[in-house]
Amino acid sequence: MNYVTYVGDSKRAMDEYTSKIFIGGQSTIVLHNTCEDSLLAAPIILDLVILAELITRIQLKVEGEGKFHSFHPK
């Protein structure tokens, strides 16, 4: 994401989390975040970095083989 010069506006993000609760009900939590310009992208970038690092740790083992293979392409 490229840096955009500050224009004085704010952006609003809405995150909604839904979970199942007792007797088949649902619980929903909604978060509204008001951010200034490119700050809204920071959580997405952090998630991508964490996911990329996690992929380097994952190893797969094919059934019948004794060797583990890296999930991360080299």
PyMOL Python script that loads the backbone (N, CA, C, O; Angstrom):
from pymol import cmd

cmd.read_pdbstr("""\
ATOM      1  N   MET A   1       0.841  -1.164   0.000  1.00  0.00           N
ATOM      2  CA  MET A   1       0.000   0.000   0.000  1.00  0.00           C
ATOM      3  C   MET A   1       0.892   1.234   0.000  1.00  0.00           C
ATOM      4  O   MET A   1       1.805   1.346   0.817  1.00  0.00           O
ATOM      5  N   ASN A   2       0.634   2.133  -0.890  1.00  0.00           N
ATOM      6  CA  ASN A   2       1.443   3.340  -0.989  1.00  0.00           C
ATOM      7  C   ASN A   2       0.995   4.380   0.014  1.00  0.00           C
ATOM      8  O   ASN A   2      -0.176   4.442   0.389  1.00  0.00           O
ATOM      9  N   TYR A   3       1.948   5.199   0.446  1.00  0.00           N
ATOM     10  CA  TYR A   3       1.623   6.281   1.365  1.00  0.00           C
ATOM     11  C   TYR A   3       0.836   7.358   0.620  1.00  0.00           C
ATOM     12  O   TYR A   3       1.203   7.754  -0.486  1.00  0.00           O
ATOM     13  N   VAL A   4      -0.227   7.817   1.225  1.00  0.00           N
ATOM     14  CA  VAL A   4      -1.049   8.879   0.647  1.00  0.00           C
ATOM     15  C   VAL A   4      -0.956  10.081   1.573  1.00  0.00           C
ATOM     16  O   VAL A   4      -1.069   9.945   2.792  1.00  0.00           O
ATOM     17  N   THR A   5      -0.752  11.242   1.002  1.00  0.00           N
ATOM     18  CA  THR A   5      -0.641  12.451   1.798  1.00  0.00           C
ATOM     19  C   THR A   5      -1.896  12.657   2.634  1.00  0.00           C
ATOM     20  O   THR A   5      -3.012  12.417   2.173  1.00  0.00           O
ATOM     21  N   TYR A   6      -1.698  13.104   3.863  1.00  0.00           N
ATOM     22  CA  TYR A   6      -2.804  13.330   4.790  1.00  0.00           C
ATOM     23  C   TYR A   6      -3.775  14.352   4.208  1.00  0.00           C
ATOM     24  O   TYR A   6      -3.375  15.445   3.806  1.00  0.00           O
ATOM     25  N   VAL A   7      -5.052  13.985   4.168  1.00  0.00           N
ATOM     26  CA  VAL A   7      -6.067  14.883   3.622  1.00  0.00           C
ATOM     27  C   VAL A   7      -7.066  15.333   4.682  1.00  0.00           C
ATOM     28  O   VAL A   7      -8.019  16.050   4.377  1.00  0.00           O
ATOM     29  N   GLY A   8      -6.851  14.914   5.917  1.00  0.00           N
ATOM     30  CA  GLY A   8      -7.694  15.370   7.007  1.00  0.00           C
ATOM     31  C   GLY A   8      -8.974  14.591   7.220  1.00  0.00           C
ATOM     32  O   GLY A   8      -9.810  14.998   8.027  1.00  0.00           O
ATOM     33  N   ASP A   9      -9.152  13.489   6.523  1.00  0.00           N
ATOM     34  CA  ASP A   9     -10.357  12.697   6.744  1.00  0.00           C
ATOM     35  C   ASP A   9     -10.022  11.467   7.579  1.00  0.00           C
ATOM     36  O   ASP A   9      -8.854  11.113   7.741  1.00  0.00           O
ATOM     37  N   SER A  10     -11.029  10.839   8.091  1.00  0.00           N
ATOM     38  CA  SER A  10     -10.824   9.617   8.851  1.00  0.00           C
ATOM     39  C   SER A  10     -11.596   8.494   8.173  1.00  0.00           C
ATOM     40  O   SER A  10     -12.538   8.726   7.415  1.00  0.00           O
ATOM     41  N   LYS A  11     -11.177   7.290   8.465  1.00  0.00           N
ATOM     42  CA  LYS A  11     -11.813   6.119   7.879  1.00  0.00           C
ATOM     43  C   LYS A  11     -12.343   5.252   9.010  1.00  0.00           C
ATOM     44  O   LYS A  11     -11.768   5.217  10.098  1.00  0.00           O
ATOM     45  N   ARG A  12     -13.421   4.566   8.754  1.00  0.00           N
ATOM     46  CA  ARG A  12     -14.022   3.718   9.770  1.00  0.00           C
ATOM     47  C   ARG A  12     -14.012   2.272   9.294  1.00  0.00           C
ATOM     48  O   ARG A  12     -14.419   1.971   8.172  1.00  0.00           O
ATOM     49  N   ALA A  13     -13.544   1.391  10.157  1.00  0.00           N
ATOM     50  CA  ALA A  13     -13.545  -0.038   9.871  1.00  0.00           C
ATOM     51  C   ALA A  13     -14.497  -0.715  10.848  1.00  0.00           C
ATOM     52  O   ALA A  13     -14.582  -0.329  12.014  1.00  0.00           O
ATOM     53  N   MET A  14     -15.203  -1.717  10.369  1.00  0.00           N
ATOM     54  CA  MET A  14     -16.103  -2.462  11.232  1.00  0.00           C
ATOM     55  C   MET A  14     -15.699  -3.933  11.207  1.00  0.00           C
ATOM     56  O   MET A  14     -15.666  -4.558  10.147  1.00  0.00           O
ATOM     57  N   ASP A  15     -15.397  -4.473  12.370  1.00  0.00           N
ATOM     58  CA  ASP A  15     -15.081  -5.887  12.522  1.00  0.00           C
ATOM     59  C   ASP A  15     -16.231  -6.539  13.262  1.00  0.00           C
ATOM     60  O   ASP A  15     -16.685  -6.039  14.291  1.00  0.00           O
ATOM     61  N   GLU A  16     -16.697  -7.653  12.734  1.00  0.00           N
ATOM     62  CA  GLU A  16     -17.828  -8.348  13.343  1.00  0.00           C
ATOM     63  C   GLU A  16     -17.426  -9.783  13.653  1.00  0.00           C
ATOM     64  O   GLU A  16     -16.975 -10.507  12.765  1.00  0.00           O
ATOM     65  N   TYR A  17     -17.587 -10.198  14.903  1.00  0.00           N
ATOM     66  CA  TYR A  17     -17.248 -11.537  15.345  1.00  0.00           C
ATOM     67  C   TYR A  17     -18.526 -12.209  15.850  1.00  0.00           C
ATOM     68  O   TYR A  17     -19.203 -11.682  16.732  1.00  0.00           O
ATOM     69  N   THR A  18     -18.846 -13.362  15.293  1.00  0.00           N
ATOM     70  CA  THR A  18     -20.042 -14.095  15.672  1.00  0.00           C
ATOM     71  C   THR A  18     -19.644 -15.468  16.195  1.00  0.00           C
ATOM     72  O   THR A  18     -18.806 -16.148  15.602  1.00  0.00           O
ATOM     73  N   SER A  19     -20.249 -15.870  17.306  1.00  0.00           N
ATOM     74  CA  SER A  19     -19.977 -17.194  17.854  1.00  0.00           C
ATOM     75  C   SER A  19     -21.294 -17.837  18.296  1.00  0.00           C
ATOM     76  O   SER A  19     -22.272 -17.151  18.592  1.00  0.00           O
ATOM     77  N   LYS A  20     -21.291 -19.165  18.332  1.00  0.00           N
ATOM     78  CA  LYS A  20     -22.478 -19.896  18.787  1.00  0.00           C
ATOM     79  C   LYS A  20     -22.441 -19.997  20.302  1.00  0.00           C
ATOM     80  O   LYS A  20     -21.387 -20.204  20.903  1.00  0.00           O
ATOM     81  N   ILE A  21     -23.613 -19.845  20.907  1.00  0.00           N
ATOM     82  CA  ILE A  21     -23.700 -19.918  22.360  1.00  0.00           C
ATOM     83  C   ILE A  21     -24.747 -20.949  22.763  1.00  0.00           C
ATOM     84  O   ILE A  21     -25.243 -21.702  21.925  1.00  0.00           O
ATOM     85  N   PHE A  22     -25.069 -20.976  24.014  1.00  0.00           N
ATOM     86  CA  PHE A  22     -25.975 -21.945  24.620  1.00  0.00           C
ATOM     87  C   PHE A  22     -27.331 -21.998  23.903  1.00  0.00           C
ATOM     88  O   PHE A  22     -27.868 -20.964  23.507  1.00  0.00           O
ATOM     89  N   ILE A  23     -27.868 -23.184  23.743  1.00  0.00           N
ATOM     90  CA  ILE A  23     -29.181 -23.464  23.164  1.00  0.00           C
ATOM     91  C   ILE A  23     -29.305 -22.925  21.735  1.00  0.00           C
ATOM     92  O   ILE A  23     -30.349 -22.393  21.356  1.00  0.00           O
ATOM     93  N   GLY A  24     -28.249 -23.063  20.958  1.00  0.00           N
ATOM     94  CA  GLY A  24     -28.288 -22.699  19.544  1.00  0.00           C
ATOM     95  C   GLY A  24     -28.319 -21.213  19.244  1.00  0.00           C
ATOM     96  O   GLY A  24     -28.576 -20.826  18.104  1.00  0.00           O
ATOM     97  N   GLY A  25     -28.066 -20.379  20.225  1.00  0.00           N
ATOM     98  CA  GLY A  25     -28.081 -18.935  19.993  1.00  0.00           C
ATOM     99  C   GLY A  25     -26.781 -18.430  19.383  1.00  0.00           C
ATOM    100  O   GLY A  25     -25.821 -19.182  19.217  1.00  0.00           O
ATOM    101  N   GLN A  26     -26.770 -17.169  19.058  1.00  0.00           N
ATOM    102  CA  GLN A  26     -25.574 -16.538  18.505  1.00  0.00           C
ATOM    103  C   GLN A  26     -25.239 -15.289  19.299  1.00  0.00           C
ATOM    104  O   GLN A  26     -26.122 -14.560  19.751  1.00  0.00           O
ATOM    105  N   SER A  27     -23.946 -15.059  19.457  1.00  0.00           N
ATOM    106  CA  SER A  27     -23.457 -13.842  20.104  1.00  0.00           C
ATOM    107  C   SER A  27     -22.615 -13.107  19.070  1.00  0.00           C
ATOM    108  O   SER A  27     -21.724 -13.697  18.459  1.00  0.00           O
ATOM    109  N   THR A  28     -22.892 -11.829  18.873  1.00  0.00           N
ATOM    110  CA  THR A  28     -22.159 -11.040  17.895  1.00  0.00           C
ATOM    111  C   THR A  28     -21.539  -9.831  18.583  1.00  0.00           C
ATOM    112  O   THR A  28     -22.209  -9.093  19.304  1.00  0.00           O
ATOM    113  N   ILE A  29     -20.252  -9.649  18.344  1.00  0.00           N
ATOM    114  CA  ILE A  29     -19.531  -8.478  18.841  1.00  0.00           C
ATOM    115  C   ILE A  29     -19.117  -7.668  17.626  1.00  0.00           C
ATOM    116  O   ILE A  29     -18.500  -8.201  16.704  1.00  0.00           O
ATOM    117  N   VAL A  30     -19.449  -6.380  17.617  1.00  0.00           N
ATOM    118  CA  VAL A  30     -19.102  -5.504  16.505  1.00  0.00           C
ATOM    119  C   VAL A  30     -18.201  -4.397  17.035  1.00  0.00           C
ATOM    120  O   VAL A  30     -18.538  -3.720  18.007  1.00  0.00           O
ATOM    121  N   LEU A  31     -17.043  -4.218  16.382  1.00  0.00           N
ATOM    122  CA  LEU A  31     -16.099  -3.170  16.767  1.00  0.00           C
ATOM    123  C   LEU A  31     -16.014  -2.141  15.651  1.00  0.00           C
ATOM    124  O   LEU A  31     -15.849  -2.493  14.483  1.00  0.00           O
ATOM    125  N   HIS A  32     -16.127  -0.888  16.009  1.00  0.00           N
ATOM    126  CA  HIS A  32     -15.950   0.203  15.056  1.00  0.00           C
ATOM    127  C   HIS A  32     -14.632   0.893  15.382  1.00  0.00           C
ATOM    128  O   HIS A  32     -14.440   1.381  16.495  1.00  0.00           O
ATOM    129  N   ASN A  33     -13.732   0.933  14.415  1.00  0.00           N
ATOM    130  CA  ASN A  33     -12.444   1.606  14.589  1.00  0.00           C
ATOM    131  C   ASN A  33     -12.384   2.797  13.653  1.00  0.00           C
ATOM    132  O   ASN A  33     -12.581   2.653  12.447  1.00  0.00           O
ATOM    133  N   THR A  34     -12.114   3.968  14.197  1.00  0.00           N
ATOM    134  CA  THR A  34     -11.925   5.149  13.368  1.00  0.00           C
ATOM    135  C   THR A  34     -10.433   5.418  13.295  1.00  0.00           C
ATOM    136  O   THR A  34      -9.778   5.633  14.315  1.00  0.00           O
ATOM    137  N   CYS A  35      -9.903   5.405  12.081  1.00  0.00           N
ATOM    138  CA  CYS A  35      -8.466   5.559  11.864  1.00  0.00           C
ATOM    139  C   CYS A  35      -8.194   6.712  10.909  1.00  0.00           C
ATOM    140  O   CYS A  35      -9.061   7.121  10.136  1.00  0.00           O
ATOM    141  N   GLU A  36      -6.999   7.214  10.978  1.00  0.00           N
ATOM    142  CA  GLU A  36      -6.582   8.294  10.101  1.00  0.00           C
ATOM    143  C   GLU A  36      -5.773   7.732   8.942  1.00  0.00           C
ATOM    144  O   GLU A  36      -4.730   7.113   9.154  1.00  0.00           O
ATOM    145  N   ASP A  37      -6.234   7.936   7.746  1.00  0.00           N
ATOM    146  CA  ASP A  37      -5.554   7.583   6.499  1.00  0.00           C
ATOM    147  C   ASP A  37      -4.957   6.187   6.485  1.00  0.00           C
ATOM    148  O   ASP A  37      -5.675   5.216   6.723  1.00  0.00           O
ATOM    149  N   SER A  38      -3.654   6.055   6.211  1.00  0.00           N
ATOM    150  CA  SER A  38      -3.052   4.751   5.976  1.00  0.00           C
ATOM    151  C   SER A  38      -2.905   3.920   7.249  1.00  0.00           C
ATOM    152  O   SER A  38      -2.509   2.757   7.172  1.00  0.00           O
ATOM    153  N   LEU A  39      -3.212   4.484   8.410  1.00  0.00           N
ATOM    154  CA  LEU A  39      -3.155   3.699   9.644  1.00  0.00           C
ATOM    155  C   LEU A  39      -4.137   2.530   9.611  1.00  0.00           C
ATOM    156  O   LEU A  39      -3.941   1.536  10.311  1.00  0.00           O
ATOM    157  N   LEU A  40      -5.188   2.641   8.807  1.00  0.00           N
ATOM    158  CA  LEU A  40      -6.178   1.579   8.695  1.00  0.00           C
ATOM    159  C   LEU A  40      -5.560   0.297   8.137  1.00  0.00           C
ATOM    160  O   LEU A  40      -6.030  -0.800   8.441  1.00  0.00           O
ATOM    161  N   ALA A  41      -4.514   0.428   7.327  1.00  0.00           N
ATOM    162  CA  ALA A  41      -3.883  -0.731   6.700  1.00  0.00           C
ATOM    163  C   ALA A  41      -2.897  -1.447   7.620  1.00  0.00           C
ATOM    164  O   ALA A  41      -2.504  -2.574   7.317  1.00  0.00           O
ATOM    165  N   ALA A  42      -2.484  -0.843   8.723  1.00  0.00           N
ATOM    166  CA  ALA A  42      -1.464  -1.434   9.583  1.00  0.00           C
ATOM    167  C   ALA A  42      -1.830  -2.836  10.081  1.00  0.00           C
ATOM    168  O   ALA A  42      -0.979  -3.723  10.014  1.00  0.00           O
ATOM    169  N   PRO A  43      -3.054  -3.088  10.580  1.00  0.00           N
ATOM    170  CA  PRO A  43      -3.363  -4.451  11.031  1.00  0.00           C
ATOM    171  C   PRO A  43      -3.296  -5.486   9.908  1.00  0.00           C
ATOM    172  O   PRO A  43      -2.908  -6.629  10.154  1.00  0.00           O
ATOM    173  N   ILE A  44      -3.660  -5.116   8.698  1.00  0.00           N
ATOM    174  CA  ILE A  44      -3.596  -6.047   7.569  1.00  0.00           C
ATOM    175  C   ILE A  44      -2.152  -6.413   7.269  1.00  0.00           C
ATOM    176  O   ILE A  44      -1.841  -7.583   7.046  1.00  0.00           O
ATOM    177  N   ILE A  45      -1.265  -5.421   7.261  1.00  0.00           N
ATOM    178  CA  ILE A  45       0.153  -5.663   6.997  1.00  0.00           C
ATOM    179  C   ILE A  45       0.737  -6.561   8.090  1.00  0.00           C
ATOM    180  O   ILE A  45       1.486  -7.491   7.790  1.00  0.00           O
ATOM    181  N   LEU A  46       0.406  -6.293   9.342  1.00  0.00           N
ATOM    182  CA  LEU A  46       0.911  -7.136  10.436  1.00  0.00           C
ATOM    183  C   LEU A  46       0.423  -8.572  10.301  1.00  0.00           C
ATOM    184  O   LEU A  46       1.196  -9.505  10.519  1.00  0.00           O
ATOM    185  N   ASP A  47      -0.845  -8.768   9.946  1.00  0.00           N
ATOM    186  CA  ASP A  47      -1.376 -10.114   9.743  1.00  0.00           C
ATOM    187  C   ASP A  47      -0.629 -10.840   8.631  1.00  0.00           C
ATOM    188  O   ASP A  47      -0.327 -12.025   8.766  1.00  0.00           O
ATOM    189  N   LEU A  48      -0.329 -10.151   7.535  1.00  0.00           N
ATOM    190  CA  LEU A  48       0.393 -10.769   6.422  1.00  0.00           C
ATOM    191  C   LEU A  48       1.814 -11.173   6.822  1.00  0.00           C
ATOM    192  O   LEU A  48       2.293 -12.234   6.422  1.00  0.00           O
ATOM    193  N   VAL A  49       2.479 -10.339   7.600  1.00  0.00           N
ATOM    194  CA  VAL A  49       3.833 -10.655   8.064  1.00  0.00           C
ATOM    195  C   VAL A  49       3.810 -11.869   8.980  1.00  0.00           C
ATOM    196  O   VAL A  49       4.648 -12.761   8.850  1.00  0.00           O
ATOM    197  N   ILE A  50       2.859 -11.911   9.904  1.00  0.00           N
ATOM    198  CA  ILE A  50       2.749 -13.049  10.825  1.00  0.00           C
ATOM    199  C   ILE A  50       2.424 -14.330  10.069  1.00  0.00           C
ATOM    200  O   ILE A  50       2.985 -15.381  10.376  1.00  0.00           O
ATOM    201  N   LEU A  51       1.526 -14.263   9.085  1.00  0.00           N
ATOM    202  CA  LEU A  51       1.179 -15.435   8.286  1.00  0.00           C
ATOM    203  C   LEU A  51       2.371 -15.929   7.475  1.00  0.00           C
ATOM    204  O   LEU A  51       2.610 -17.133   7.395  1.00  0.00           O
ATOM    205  N   ALA A  52       3.117 -15.009   6.877  1.00  0.00           N
ATOM    206  CA  ALA A  52       4.298 -15.402   6.092  1.00  0.00           C
ATOM    207  C   ALA A  52       5.336 -16.082   6.979  1.00  0.00           C
ATOM    208  O   ALA A  52       5.954 -17.064   6.567  1.00  0.00           O
ATOM    209  N   GLU A  53       5.532 -15.572   8.187  1.00  0.00           N
ATOM    210  CA  GLU A  53       6.490 -16.178   9.104  1.00  0.00           C
ATOM    211  C   GLU A  53       6.007 -17.554   9.554  1.00  0.00           C
ATOM    212  O   GLU A  53       6.810 -18.478   9.681  1.00  0.00           O
ATOM    213  N   LEU A  54       4.699 -17.702   9.798  1.00  0.00           N
ATOM    214  CA  LEU A  54       4.138 -18.981  10.213  1.00  0.00           C
ATOM    215  C   LEU A  54       4.329 -20.044   9.132  1.00  0.00           C
ATOM    216  O   LEU A  54       4.637 -21.196   9.436  1.00  0.00           O
ATOM    217  N   ILE A  55       4.147 -19.657   7.882  1.00  0.00           N
ATOM    218  CA  ILE A  55       4.277 -20.610   6.776  1.00  0.00           C
ATOM    219  C   ILE A  55       5.691 -21.188   6.715  1.00  0.00           C
ATOM    220  O   ILE A  55       5.869 -22.331   6.293  1.00  0.00           O
ATOM    221  N   THR A  56       6.699 -20.417   7.130  1.00  0.00           N
ATOM    222  CA  THR A  56       8.071 -20.940   7.117  1.00  0.00           C
ATOM    223  C   THR A  56       8.266 -22.036   8.160  1.00  0.00           C
ATOM    224  O   THR A  56       9.207 -22.821   8.045  1.00  0.00           O
ATOM    225  N   ARG A  57       7.402 -22.111   9.176  1.00  0.00           N
ATOM    226  CA  ARG A  57       7.534 -23.117  10.240  1.00  0.00           C
ATOM    227  C   ARG A  57       6.769 -24.405   9.967  1.00  0.00           C
ATOM    228  O   ARG A  57       7.082 -25.434  10.566  1.00  0.00           O
ATOM    229  N   ILE A  58       5.780 -24.380   9.087  1.00  0.00           N
ATOM    230  CA  ILE A  58       4.922 -25.543   8.854  1.00  0.00           C
ATOM    231  C   ILE A  58       5.667 -26.602   8.050  1.00  0.00           C
ATOM    232  O   ILE A  58       6.337 -26.291   7.065  1.00  0.00           O
ATOM    233  N   GLN A  59       5.543 -27.856   8.479  1.00  0.00           N
ATOM    234  CA  GLN A  59       6.104 -28.983   7.744  1.00  0.00           C
ATOM    235  C   GLN A  59       5.013 -30.027   7.545  1.00  0.00           C
ATOM    236  O   GLN A  59       4.198 -30.270   8.436  1.00  0.00           O
ATOM    237  N   LEU A  60       5.009 -30.641   6.361  1.00  0.00           N
ATOM    238  CA  LEU A  60       4.016 -31.658   6.025  1.00  0.00           C
ATOM    239  C   LEU A  60       4.703 -33.003   5.855  1.00  0.00           C
ATOM    240  O   LEU A  60       5.852 -33.079   5.419  1.00  0.00           O
ATOM    241  N   LYS A  61       3.993 -34.049   6.203  1.00  0.00           N
ATOM    242  CA  LYS A  61       4.515 -35.396   6.025  1.00  0.00           C
ATOM    243  C   LYS A  61       3.494 -36.196   5.233  1.00  0.00           C
ATOM    244  O   LYS A  61       2.356 -36.367   5.671  1.00  0.00           O
ATOM    245  N   VAL A  62       3.898 -36.681   4.076  1.00  0.00           N
ATOM    246  CA  VAL A  62       3.027 -37.478   3.229  1.00  0.00           C
ATOM    247  C   VAL A  62       2.916 -38.873   3.833  1.00  0.00           C
ATOM    248  O   VAL A  62       3.906 -39.448   4.285  1.00  0.00           O
ATOM    249  N   GLU A  63       1.694 -39.410   3.835  1.00  0.00           N
ATOM    250  CA  GLU A  63       1.477 -40.729   4.408  1.00  0.00           C
ATOM    251  C   GLU A  63       2.332 -41.751   3.678  1.00  0.00           C
ATOM    252  O   GLU A  63       2.345 -41.802   2.448  1.00  0.00           O
ATOM    253  N   GLY A  64       3.042 -42.559   4.442  1.00  0.00           N
ATOM    254  CA  GLY A  64       3.904 -43.581   3.865  1.00  0.00           C
ATOM    255  C   GLY A  64       5.342 -43.120   3.685  1.00  0.00           C
ATOM    256  O   GLY A  64       6.213 -43.944   3.406  1.00  0.00           O
ATOM    257  N   GLU A  65       5.617 -41.825   3.836  1.00  0.00           N
ATOM    258  CA  GLU A  65       6.986 -41.308   3.749  1.00  0.00           C
ATOM    259  C   GLU A  65       7.467 -40.981   5.153  1.00  0.00           C
ATOM    260  O   GLU A  65       6.680 -40.602   6.020  1.00  0.00           O
ATOM    261  N   GLY A  66       8.760 -41.129   5.366  1.00  0.00           N
ATOM    262  CA  GLY A  66       9.315 -40.825   6.677  1.00  0.00           C
ATOM    263  C   GLY A  66       9.862 -39.415   6.774  1.00  0.00           C
ATOM    264  O   GLY A  66      10.321 -38.996   7.836  1.00  0.00           O
ATOM    265  N   LYS A  67       9.817 -38.675   5.667  1.00  0.00           N
ATOM    266  CA  LYS A  67      10.450 -37.356   5.610  1.00  0.00           C
ATOM    267  C   LYS A  67       9.403 -36.239   5.649  1.00  0.00           C
ATOM    268  O   LYS A  67       8.357 -36.334   5.008  1.00  0.00           O
ATOM    269  N   PHE A  68       9.699 -35.185   6.409  1.00  0.00           N
ATOM    270  CA  PHE A  68       8.849 -34.007   6.434  1.00  0.00           C
ATOM    271  C   PHE A  68       9.278 -33.044   5.328  1.00  0.00           C
ATOM    272  O   PHE A  68      10.463 -32.924   5.019  1.00  0.00           O
ATOM    273  N   HIS A  69       8.300 -32.364   4.739  1.00  0.00           N
ATOM    274  CA  HIS A  69       8.555 -31.399   3.677  1.00  0.00           C
ATOM    275  C   HIS A  69       8.113 -30.009   4.138  1.00  0.00           C
ATOM    276  O   HIS A  69       7.126 -29.861   4.859  1.00  0.00           O
ATOM    277  N   SER A  70       8.855 -29.013   3.710  1.00  0.00           N
ATOM    278  CA  SER A  70       8.512 -27.643   4.069  1.00  0.00           C
ATOM    279  C   SER A  70       7.266 -27.203   3.323  1.00  0.00           C
ATOM    280  O   SER A  70       7.117 -27.500   2.137  1.00  0.00           O
ATOM    281  N   PHE A  71       6.362 -26.495   4.004  1.00  0.00           N
ATOM    282  CA  PHE A  71       5.163 -25.946   3.380  1.00  0.00           C
ATOM    283  C   PHE A  71       5.510 -24.708   2.554  1.00  0.00           C
ATOM    284  O   PHE A  71       4.837 -24.381   1.577  1.00  0.00           O
ATOM    285  N   HIS A  72       6.575 -24.034   2.973  1.00  0.00           N
ATOM    286  CA  HIS A  72       7.018 -22.799   2.320  1.00  0.00           C
ATOM    287  C   HIS A  72       7.811 -23.151   1.053  1.00  0.00           C
ATOM    288  O   HIS A  72       8.789 -23.895   1.128  1.00  0.00           O
ATOM    289  N   PRO A  73       7.402 -22.628  -0.102  1.00  0.00           N
ATOM    290  CA  PRO A  73       8.172 -22.921  -1.325  1.00  0.00           C
ATOM    291  C   PRO A  73       9.534 -22.256  -1.269  1.00  0.00           C
ATOM    292  O   PRO A  73       9.664 -21.117  -0.819  1.00  0.00           O
ATOM    293  N   LYS A  74      10.539 -22.967  -1.725  1.00  0.00           N
ATOM    294  CA  LYS A  74      11.897 -22.407  -1.692  1.00  0.00           C
ATOM    295  C   LYS A  74      12.405 -22.141  -3.076  1.00  0.00           C
ATOM    296  O   LYS A  74      13.530 -21.669  -3.240  1.00  0.00           O
TER     297      LYS A  74
END
""", "prot")
cmd.dss("prot")
cmd.show_as("cartoon", "prot")
cmd.util.cbc("prot")
cmd.orient("prot")
